Amino acid sequence: MVQSPLISVIVPVYNVEDFLDQCLDSIVNQTYRHLEILVVDDGSTDGSAAKCDAWAGRDERVRVIHQPNAGHSAARNAALDVMTGDLVAMVDSDDVLHPEFVDTLLQAMHRSDADIVVGDYVAFYGSEPRFPDSTPDSAVKHYDQHEAMLAVFYQHGLTHSPWGRLFKASLFDGLRFPLGIIYEDLAIIYPLLKRCRRVTSVARVLYGYRQHATNSMRVFSPRRSSVIDVCEQLEQDMLCSDRQYLQAVRSRTLSAYFNILLLSHQDQATDHHDLQDRCWQGIKRLRGACLLDPRVRLKNKAGILASYLGRWFLCSVLGRRYTPKP
């Protein structure tokens, strides 16, 4: 890799006019300047499209793609199809980057020769994320391919989110996000990691993850049940081709069942009886093996133990204290 590679920054945009300026300002003002900023207006119906064009007129590194609304996956894919960078980062258009986001991850990639470098994030409400003071001696952890798979699916230290990290662009050669689902990042992480030799994690907060009422990951809708479809498909894939990760994927599937069951139970406006039955049957199918697996996270084991006291106890008691995480 050249010492000053071109980095493509992909920003899918849909109806975020209240937050877009802050997001793009945090990108164009990165301390690392050699950027190609691909802003994809996914058929916005508010003032977002005009703001995208205004930024393109303000900074020659910004390139705007306008397309009919087709979802986050299609927007990211449109940018992947035309990007020319050696590396790629993805930023959600309501989020904010630390000024040294690119510099820090790029330096870590140079030092470790990793294919993916991940920074830490902070969730924030209101106008500004509170990034901790600079920590140049932040802990760095390296994962080989096998370790990265286990960390993602057991949910220990690595997530499947596409934001908050730097990828070698070659990882996406012939690979695109699946269309029409919310959890497209979970669906693509397995083939991405299959192409990796090493993943490096930097324990420095570099990404501000905005929380607000319209955030799709904070509000329940039946579309969120697509996470179950994705996880169950991963289970089938592991049964056929990669059984060494089967139990890790089942742990992640169990998390999905808990997540959707408890969130749907909190939604009093709509009857989600069939979906809740599906989740409950899935929990009963996986809980025995997951309880005995020492790598399953404690949160899942607590849910398993609660489930043995019955569905009512799990939903009515634990559900009241349940807060969804990104």
Buried (B, 14 or more C-beta within 10 A) or exposed (E): EEEEBBBBBBBBBBBBBEBBEBBBEBBBEBEBEBBBBBBBBBBBEEBBBEBBBBBBEEBEBBBBBBEEEBBBBBBBBBBBEEBEBBBBBBBBBBBBBBBBBBBBBBBBBEEBEBBBBBBBBBEBEEEEBEBEEEEEEBEBBBBEBEBBBBBBBBBBBBBBBBBBBBBBBEBBEEBBBBEEBBBBBBBBBBEBBEBBEBBBBBBBBBBBBBEEEEBEBBEBEEEBBBBBEBBBBBBEBBEEEBEEBBBBBBBBBBBBBBBBBBBBBEEEEEEBEEBBEBBBEBBEBBBEBBBEBEEBBEEBBEBBEBBEEEBEEBBEEBBEEBEBEE
